[in-house]
Amino acid sequence: MNVGAHSRGEVRRTNVNNLLALVGGSGPRLLLFAHADEICLMVKSVSEDGFLHLWTYYRDVDGHLPTRYTPVNQPGLVVSSTGNIDGYIATASGHVLGGRPGKQDRLVWNDIFVDVGAGSAAEVEALGIAAGSRVIWSPLARRPRGNIVGKAMDDRAPLAIVTLVGEALATRDDLPYEVWLGSTIQEENGLIGAASLADEITIDLAIALDVGLTGDIPGPDKRDFPARLGACPTIVYQDSSCHYSQILSDELIAVAPSATIPIQRSIFQHYGSDGSALIRRGVETALLTCPTRYTHSPIEMVSERDLLNTVALLTAFCATSRASLND
Ligand SMILES: [Zn+2]
């Protein structure tokens, strides 16, 4: 089926490696999108004895590792020019440093490094690793009691959601939108990829998919973060970066009863999403999130039930005209 100048099933990679895929349908152009990047460390130099020194993926003004960002003592992967190289994000232990650290001691970036088991800088170079190589943590994902736990659920889980929605809609000819799926680069360091999406295609409305914050663990104030894991997708009306479309957000809620999906509503502090980059470009945008515990850690936890309910909600939304929701 041809949709305007585009063909159903068309997948396009943009110059900066965003991906756009046409699912099908006719009507206003609707984009469901999530980001493909994950938080990482960067190799800045290699020691003569083969250890990789690191800085972070973001603009650091503090000089220390953030107290609650703990990449240390994790299995990792170095993304090198020859492939993904196993390594360990490490720091010297108290046994060899002597004594206990003071309460105020915080790690600085040169306290941590990656050990790939190499004995020399030449061996590291032969692995294709150099300054500019990226390092991610890589513990194996696990599935405890209906949940999925692992690294980069932010934003792998929402990418899986939009993929499943695309598969569910791929053979339908009655969609009241021209539905596109999108994947963006460099969300984590400033919504960089999303900024050019509106230059690639004209977008009438968009739903950004990302991980959502929950307050259902020891520590957070539930007055601040009322959303819970397993209690279904969360519509975010506002975060640190913007206010999302109230109309589109309410329409997502309006479609939920017909799909028998409970829904949570939130506003988030200390949080931003690609959605704000599209709003800046004049695209009406909502933010739909999948409740996630321990965000930006190697044990991000999502609920399979929430993932499937988010798929059901989006599938129902894409098949329902806005006019019928506002009757
Ligand atoms: Zn994210």
Boltz pocket constraint, residues with backbone or C-beta under 6 A from the ligand:
constraints:
  - pocket:
      binder: B
      contacts: [[A, 35], [A, 154], [A, 155], [A, 187], [A, 209], [A, 210], [A, 211], [A, 272]]
      max_distance: 6.0
